[in-house]
């Protein structure tokens, strides 16, 4: 299975890749099916109405993650990558007023968000915790067409048939395989073996794979991802006020950033102030994500602050930083993210936050280690250190909002990733626990984790809130 760097790093909107971007994408795919003239249910009349049912984590924390709004906008024909916030706000108000949607290429269809979108708080669907069933009906209420989708983390969406195929003997590919990729590693062990045989770095191998898909456009596309990440940091550092959702959480990134700038160059600053710079960059991103702003999945929205924060730290604070180094961070981070997704999960609803911030920290650690001159073995070691020390981390967002503990958790994930890279660079790459084993442990831990700690907001921090 090949995952491109642009599968791992996708431009979208907050607050959640699995609960916002995924359902919006699913709704858009459903419209594509309808436009394509799918075989309607025998006896059904003319297409007239749309409906949706949210299951599992999408139901339990859907309100806090704006899943209902995402489906509504998807039924309007919007997608995460092209969404204009002002246009989305206008469309949402129009749909709630008229109880109809008018997606491009289809006639106006009835859709009442209050009755046609159902939160099912019963058991989740069998294949994944993030399931939604989309339906189309005729004017008499007869079923016209139905499709089940699973939002499997990081904005990735699969139909029921695709997810069943992936779990069978012939995994579904996210890309047409096309020509054989020169370095088709699915594990860290394969990655290291191919590097040793070819004499290439992980970044060079990943670049060779990506070149088959993107050719001369690769660096330009990488720069676009980097600029979007940086724009998100800058916007987060400029904003103040209360984040939406009802928890009355204040934005803090701007105030912290102003204090850091005031202290910059002052001899009285503590040496650990470097941690505060990393933290504020990550917090800026995740405050933007919580507000529904434009972010880059890294590999998810809930963990979107870690990799951008480390790239910004590398660019502005590390000796010898370069544009190539920033490209290498993205390429190597994507390589590690692909291995984790292939062999475990990046979905908080499936394995807890170890799969989100833990994966992001491992990706950032590996990328930074590579950009600072680490060997392939040191890069693998950096990823393992970062992931190992996120194992068992639960996903327990207060009120289903990606605010508490998510914003600070990204800050600490960034700090831990830099520490992991530094430790790995101090060694020779030889270590006890291979990254592949660590990934396996994460998958096993996620399977054993109680569902109340996997993005349902039924346990942990989510239910231990101060009484006001």
C-alpha positions as CSV (number, residue, x, y, z in Angstrom):
1,X,0.0,0.0,0.0
2,X,1.5,3.4,-1.0
3,X,0.5,6.5,0.9
4,X,1.6,9.7,-0.7
5,X,3.0,12.6,1.3
6,X,-0.2,14.4,0.2
7,X,-2.4,11.7,1.6
8,X,-0.8,12.2,5.0
9,X,-0.7,16.0,4.7
10,X,-4.1,17.2,3.4
11,X,-5.4,20.7,3.4
12,X,-8.8,20.9,5.1
13,X,-10.8,22.6,7.8
14,X,-11.2,22.1,11.6
15,X,-12.1,20.9,14.0
16,X,-11.6,17.2,13.1
17,X,-10.2,15.2,10.2
18,X,-12.3,12.1,11.1
19,X,-15.4,13.9,12.4
20,X,-15.5,17.0,10.1
21,X,-13.4,16.4,7.0
22,X,-14.3,12.7,6.6
23,X,-18.1,13.1,6.8
24,X,-18.0,16.1,4.5
25,X,-16.0,14.0,2.0
26,X,-18.4,11.1,2.4
27,X,-21.3,13.3,1.6
28,X,-19.6,14.7,-1.5
29,X,-18.7,11.1,-2.6
30,X,-22.4,10.1,-2.1
31,X,-23.4,13.0,-4.4
32,X,-20.9,11.8,-7.0
33,X,-22.6,8.4,-6.9
34,X,-26.0,10.0,-7.5
35,X,-24.7,12.1,-10.3
36,X,-23.1,9.0,-11.9
37,X,-26.5,7.3,-12.2
38,X,-26.2,4.6,-9.6
39,X,-28.7,1.7,-9.8
40,X,-31.6,2.9,-7.7
41,X,-33.5,0.5,-5.4
42,X,-36.0,-1.4,-7.6
43,X,-39.4,0.4,-7.5
44,X,-38.0,3.8,-6.3
45,X,-39.3,6.9,-8.0
46,X,-37.6,10.2,-8.7
47,X,-34.8,11.3,-6.4
48,X,-36.2,13.8,-3.9
49,X,-34.7,13.7,-0.4
50,X,-31.4,13.0,1.4
51,X,-30.8,11.6,4.9
52,X,-27.9,10.6,7.1
53,X,-27.3,8.5,10.3
54,X,-24.2,9.0,12.4
55,X,-22.9,6.0,14.4
56,X,-20.4,5.3,17.1
57,X,-18.0,8.2,17.9
58,X,-19.5,10.3,15.1
59,X,-22.7,10.3,17.1
60,X,-21.3,10.7,20.6
61,X,-19.0,13.6,19.8
62,X,-20.5,14.7,16.5
63,X,-22.0,17.9,17.9
64,X,-18.7,19.0,19.3
65,X,-16.8,18.2,16.2
66,X,-19.4,19.8,13.9
67,X,-20.1,16.5,12.1
68,X,-23.7,17.5,11.4
69,X,-22.6,20.7,9.8
70,X,-20.0,18.8,7.8
71,X,-22.6,16.4,6.3
72,X,-24.9,19.4,5.5
73,X,-22.1,21.2,3.7
74,X,-21.1,18.0,1.9
75,X,-24.6,17.6,0.7
76,X,-24.3,21.1,-0.7
77,X,-21.4,19.9,-2.8
78,X,-18.5,21.4,-0.7
79,X,-15.3,19.6,0.0
80,X,-12.7,20.3,2.8
81,X,-9.9,21.3,0.4
82,X,-12.0,24.0,-1.4
83,X,-14.3,25.2,1.3
84,X,-14.7,29.0,1.6
85,X,-15.7,29.7,5.3
86,X,-17.9,32.7,4.3
87,X,-19.7,30.7,1.6
88,X,-20.1,27.7,3.9
89,X,-21.8,29.9,6.5
90,X,-24.2,31.4,4.0
91,X,-25.0,27.9,2.6
92,X,-25.7,26.5,6.0
93,X,-28.0,29.3,6.9
94,X,-29.9,28.8,3.6
95,X,-30.3,25.1,4.1
96,X,-31.6,25.5,7.7
97,X,-34.1,28.1,6.4
98,X,-35.3,26.3,3.3
99,X,-34.8,22.7,4.3
100,X,-33.3,21.9,0.9
101,X,-29.9,21.5,-0.7
102,X,-29.0,22.3,-4.3
103,X,-25.8,20.4,-5.1
104,X,-24.2,21.1,-8.5
105,X,-25.3,18.6,-11.1
106,X,-28.4,17.6,-9.3
107,X,-31.9,19.0,-8.8
108,X,-32.8,20.6,-5.5
109,X,-33.4,18.0,-2.8
110,X,-35.2,18.0,0.5
111,X,-32.9,17.8,3.5
112,X,-34.0,18.9,7.0
113,X,-31.0,18.9,9.3
114,X,-33.3,18.6,12.3
115,X,-35.0,15.4,11.1
116,X,-33.0,13.9,8.2
117,X,-29.8,13.8,10.2
118,X,-29.9,11.3,13.0
119,X,-27.4,10.7,15.9
120,X,-27.6,7.0,16.7
121,X,-26.2,6.5,20.2
122,X,-26.5,2.8,20.1
123,X,-23.6,0.3,19.4
124,X,-21.2,1.5,16.6
125,X,-21.2,-0.2,13.2
126,X,-19.2,-3.4,13.1
127,X,-16.2,-2.4,11.0
128,X,-15.1,0.9,12.6
129,X,-16.1,3.3,15.4
130,X,-16.6,6.2,12.9
131,X,-19.5,5.1,10.7
132,X,-22.2,6.9,8.8
133,X,-25.0,5.7,6.6
134,X,-26.1,8.1,3.8
135,X,-29.4,7.6,2.1
136,X,-31.5,9.0,-0.8
137,X,-35.2,8.7,-1.0
138,X,-37.9,9.4,-3.6
139,X,-40.9,11.7,-3.0
140,X,-42.9,9.0,-1.3
141,X,-40.2,8.2,1.2
142,X,-39.0,5.0,-0.6
143,X,-35.3,4.2,-0.4
144,X,-33.6,5.3,-3.6
145,X,-29.9,4.6,-2.8
146,X,-27.9,3.9,0.3
147,X,-24.1,3.8,1.1
148,X,-22.2,3.1,4.3
149,X,-19.0,5.0,4.8
150,X,-16.3,4.9,7.4
151,X,-14.2,7.9,8.4
152,X,-11.0,6.0,9.3
153,X,-8.8,9.0,10.5
154,X,-6.8,11.7,8.9
155,X,-9.7,12.6,6.5
156,X,-9.5,9.2,4.9
157,X,-12.9,7.8,3.9
158,X,-13.8,4.2,2.8
159,X,-17.0,2.6,1.8
160,X,-18.0,-0.6,3.6
161,X,-16.9,-2.7,0.7
162,X,-13.5,-0.9,0.5
163,X,-12.9,-1.3,4.2
164,X,-13.8,-5.0,4.0
165,X,-11.4,-5.4,1.1
166,X,-8.6,-3.7,3.0
167,X,-9.0,-6.1,5.9
168,X,-9.1,-9.1,3.5
169,X,-6.4,-10.9,1.5
170,X,-6.2,-8.2,-1.1
171,X,-5.9,-4.7,0.5
172,X,-7.6,-1.8,-1.3
173,X,-5.1,0.7,-2.6
174,X,-5.6,4.5,-2.2
175,X,-3.8,5.0,-5.5
176,X,-3.8,3.2,-8.8
177,X,-0.5,1.3,-8.4
178,X,0.7,2.4,-11.8
179,X,4.4,1.8,-12.3
180,X,6.2,-0.1,-9.5
181,X,7.5,2.3,-6.8
182,X,11.2,1.9,-6.5
183,X,11.1,1.7,-2.7
184,X,7.7,0.1,-1.7
185,X,8.3,-0.3,2.0
186,X,5.4,-1.1,4.3
187,X,7.4,-1.4,7.5
188,X,10.3,0.3,9.2
189,X,12.4,-2.9,8.8
190,X,11.8,-2.9,5.0
191,X,12.6,0.8,4.9
192,X,15.9,0.4,6.7
193,X,16.8,-2.6,4.5
194,X,16.1,-0.8,1.3
195,X,18.1,2.2,2.5
196,X,21.1,0.0,3.4
197,X,20.9,-1.7,0.0
198,X,20.5,1.4,-2.1
199,X,22.7,3.8,0.0
200,X,19.9,6.3,0.0
201,X,18.4,8.2,2.9
202,X,14.7,7.8,3.9
203,X,14.0,11.2,2.4
204,X,15.6,10.3,-0.9
205,X,13.7,7.0,-1.1
206,X,10.4,8.8,-0.3
207,X,11.2,11.5,-2.9
208,X,11.8,8.8,-5.6
209,X,8.5,7.2,-4.8
210,X,6.7,10.5,-4.9
211,X,8.3,11.5,-8.2
212,X,6.3,8.8,-10.0
213,X,3.1,10.6,-8.9
214,X,4.1,14.2,-9.0
215,X,7.2,14.6,-11.1
216,X,8.5,18.2,-11.4
217,X,5.5,19.5,-9.4
218,X,6.6,17.7,-6.2
219,X,8.6,20.6,-4.6
220,X,6.0,23.1,-5.5
221,X,3.3,21.0,-3.8
222,X,5.5,20.5,-0.8
223,X,6.0,24.3,-0.6
224,X,2.2,24.7,-0.7
225,X,1.8,22.4,2.2
226,X,4.5,24.3,4.1
227,X,3.0,27.7,3.4
228,X,-0.4,26.5,4.5
229,X,1.0,25.2,7.7
230,X,2.8,28.5,8.3
231,X,-0.2,30.6,7.5
232,X,-2.2,28.6,10.1
233,X,0.5,29.3,12.7
234,X,0.5,33.0,11.9
235,X,-3.3,33.3,12.0
236,X,-3.3,31.4,15.3
237,X,-0.7,33.8,16.8
238,X,-2.7,36.8,15.8
239,X,-6.2,35.9,17.1
240,X,-7.7,36.4,20.6
241,X,-11.1,35.6,22.1
242,X,-13.1,32.6,23.2
243,X,-13.1,29.4,21.2
244,X,-16.6,28.1,20.1
245,X,-18.3,25.2,21.8
246,X,-19.4,26.4,25.2
247,X,-16.4,25.5,27.3
248,X,-15.3,29.2,27.4
249,X,-11.7,28.3,26.5
250,X,-9.6,31.3,25.8
251,X,-7.1,31.5,23.0
252,X,-3.7,31.8,24.6
253,X,-1.2,31.5,21.7
254,X,-1.1,35.2,20.9
255,X,-0.4,36.3,24.5
256,X,2.3,33.7,25.0
257,X,3.9,34.7,21.7
258,X,3.9,38.4,22.7
259,X,5.7,37.5,26.0
260,X,8.3,35.3,24.1
261,X,9.0,38.1,21.7
262,X,9.5,40.6,24.5
263,X,12.0,38.2,26.2
264,X,13.8,37.4,23.0
265,X,17.5,38.2,23.3
266,X,17.3,39.0,27.0
267,X,20.0,37.3,29.0
268,X,17.5,36.6,31.8
269,X,15.5,34.1,29.7
270,X,15.6,30.5,31.0
271,X,17.3,28.0,28.7
272,X,14.1,25.9,28.5
273,X,12.4,28.8,26.7
274,X,12.9,26.8,23.5
275,X,10.1,24.5,24.7
276,X,7.8,27.5,24.9
277,X,8.4,28.5,21.3
278,X,7.6,25.0,20.1
279,X,4.5,24.9,22.4
280,X,3.1,28.2,21.2
281,X,3.5,27.3,17.5
282,X,1.5,24.0,18.1
283,X,-1.1,25.8,20.2
284,X,-1.6,28.4,17.5
285,X,-2.5,25.7,15.0
286,X,-4.8,23.8,17.3
287,X,-6.6,26.9,18.4
288,X,-7.2,27.6,14.7
289,X,-8.4,24.0,14.3
290,X,-10.8,24.3,17.2
291,X,-12.2,27.4,15.7
292,X,-12.9,25.6,12.4
293,X,-10.1,27.3,10.5
294,X,-7.9,26.0,7.6
295,X,-5.3,23.4,8.8
296,X,-3.3,20.6,7.3
297,X,-3.9,17.0,8.6
298,X,-0.6,16.0,10.2
299,X,-1.7,13.2,10.2
300,X,-5.1,14.3,11.6
301,X,-6.7,17.6,12.6
302,X,-6.6,16.7,16.3
303,X,-2.8,16.4,16.0
304,X,-2.4,19.1,13.4
305,X,-0.1,21.3,15.5
306,X,2.9,18.9,16.1
307,X,4.6,18.7,12.7
308,X,4.0,22.4,11.7
309,X,5.4,23.5,15.1
310,X,8.5,21.3,14.7
311,X,9.1,22.6,11.1
312,X,8.7,26.2,12.3
313,X,11.1,25.5,15.2
314,X,13.6,24.0,12.7
315,X,13.3,26.9,10.4
316,X,13.6,29.7,12.9
317,X,15.7,28.2,15.7
318,X,17.9,25.5,14.4
319,X,21.4,26.1,13.0
320,X,21.8,25.2,9.3
321,X,18.0,25.1,8.5
322,X,17.2,25.0,4.8
323,X,14.3,24.7,2.4
324,X,15.5,21.2,1.5
325,X,15.5,20.4,5.2
326,X,11.9,21.4,5.5
327,X,11.0,19.3,2.4
328,X,12.9,16.3,4.0
329,X,10.9,16.7,7.3
330,X,7.6,16.4,5.3
331,X,8.8,13.5,3.2
332,X,10.2,11.5,6.2
333,X,7.3,12.3,8.4
334,X,5.0,11.0,5.7
335,X,7.0,7.8,5.4
336,X,6.6,7.2,9.1
337,X,3.0,8.2,9.1
338,X,2.3,5.7,6.3
339,X,3.9,2.9,8.2
340,X,1.9,3.6,11.3
341,X,-1.4,3.9,9.3
342,X,-0.6,0.7,7.4
343,X,0.2,-1.4,10.5
344,X,-1.9,0.3,13.3
345,X,-4.1,3.4,13.0
346,X,-4.1,7.2,13.1
347,X,-7.7,7.3,14.3
348,X,-8.4,8.5,17.9
349,X,-11.8,6.7,17.7
350,X,-10.0,3.4,16.9
351,X,-6.9,3.5,19.1
352,X,-7.1,6.7,21.2
353,X,-4.8,9.7,21.1
354,X,-1.7,7.6,20.9
355,X,-2.7,7.2,17.2
356,X,-3.1,10.9,16.7
357,X,-0.6,13.0,18.7
358,X,1.5,9.9,19.3
359,X,1.8,9.3,15.5
360,X,2.4,13.0,14.9
361,X,5.2,13.1,17.4
362,X,6.8,10.1,15.9
363,X,6.5,11.6,12.4
364,X,7.9,15.0,13.6
365,X,10.8,13.4,15.5
366,X,11.8,11.3,12.5
367,X,11.6,14.3,10.1
368,X,13.6,16.6,12.4
369,X,16.2,14.0,12.9
370,X,16.6,13.5,9.2
371,X,16.8,17.3,8.5
372,X,19.5,17.6,11.2
373,X,21.7,15.0,9.5
374,X,20.6,11.8,11.2
375,X,21.3,8.4,9.6
376,X,18.4,6.2,8.6
377,X,18.9,4.2,11.8
378,X,18.8,7.3,14.0
379,X,15.6,8.5,12.2
380,X,13.9,5.2,12.9
381,X,15.1,5.4,16.5
382,X,13.7,9.0,16.9
383,X,10.3,7.9,15.7
384,X,10.3,4.9,18.0
385,X,11.3,7.0,21.1
386,X,8.5,9.5,20.4
387,X,5.8,6.9,19.8
388,X,6.9,4.7,22.7
389,X,6.3,7.5,25.1
390,X,2.8,8.2,23.9
391,X,1.6,4.6,24.2
392,X,-1.7,4.2,26.0
393,X,-2.7,7.8,25.6
394,X,-6.5,8.1,25.6
395,X,-8.7,10.3,23.5
396,X,-11.1,11.9,25.9
397,X,-12.0,15.4,24.7
398,X,-14.2,17.5,27.0
399,X,-17.7,18.0,25.5
400,X,-16.4,16.3,22.3
401,X,-14.5,19.5,21.5
402,X,-10.8,19.4,20.3
403,X,-9.8,21.9,23.0
404,X,-9.2,20.2,26.3
405,X,-6.8,18.4,26.5
406,X,-6.1,18.5,22.7
407,X,-4.5,22.0,22.4
408,X,-1.9,21.5,25.1
409,X,-1.4,17.9,24.1
410,X,-0.1,19.0,20.7
411,X,2.3,21.4,22.4
412,X,3.8,18.6,24.5
413,X,3.8,16.3,21.5
414,X,6.0,18.8,19.7
415,X,8.4,19.1,22.6
416,X,8.7,15.3,23.0
417,X,9.4,14.9,19.3
418,X,12.3,17.3,19.4
419,X,13.6,15.6,22.6
420,X,13.3,12.2,20.8
421,X,15.2,13.5,17.8
422,X,17.9,14.9,19.9
423,X,18.3,11.7,21.9
424,X,18.5,9.6,18.7
425,X,21.1,12.0,17.3
426,X,23.2,11.5,20.4
427,X,23.3,7.7,19.7
428,X,24.3,5.5,16.8
429,X,20.8,4.3,15.9
430,X,21.1,1.0,17.7
431,X,18.3,0.5,20.3
432,X,16.3,-2.2,22.0
433,X,12.7,-1.7,20.7
434,X,12.3,-1.5,16.9
435,X,9.7,1.0,15.6
436,X,7.7,-1.8,14.0
437,X,7.3,-3.5,17.4
438,X,6.2,-0.2,19.0
439,X,3.6,0.3,16.2
440,X,2.3,-3.2,16.9
441,X,2.0,-2.5,20.6
442,X,0.0,0.7,19.8
443,X,-2.4,-1.4,17.7
444,X,-2.8,-4.0,20.4
445,X,-3.2,-1.3,23.1
446,X,-5.9,0.4,21.0
447,X,-7.8,-2.8,20.5
448,X,-7.8,-3.4,24.3
449,X,-8.7,0.2,25.2
450,X,-12.2,0.7,26.6
451,X,-14.4,2.5,24.1
452,X,-15.1,5.3,26.6
453,X,-11.5,6.4,26.1
454,X,-11.7,6.4,22.3
455,X,-13.2,9.7,21.3
456,X,-16.6,9.1,22.7
457,X,-16.2,11.6,25.6
458,X,-17.6,9.0,28.0
459,X,-14.6,8.7,30.2
460,X,-11.4,10.3,31.5
461,X,-11.0,14.1,31.3
462,X,-14.2,14.4,29.3
463,X,-16.3,13.4,32.4
464,X,-14.1,14.9,35.1
465,X,-14.7,18.5,34.6
466,X,-14.8,21.3,37.2
467,X,-18.2,22.2,38.5
468,X,-19.0,25.8,37.8
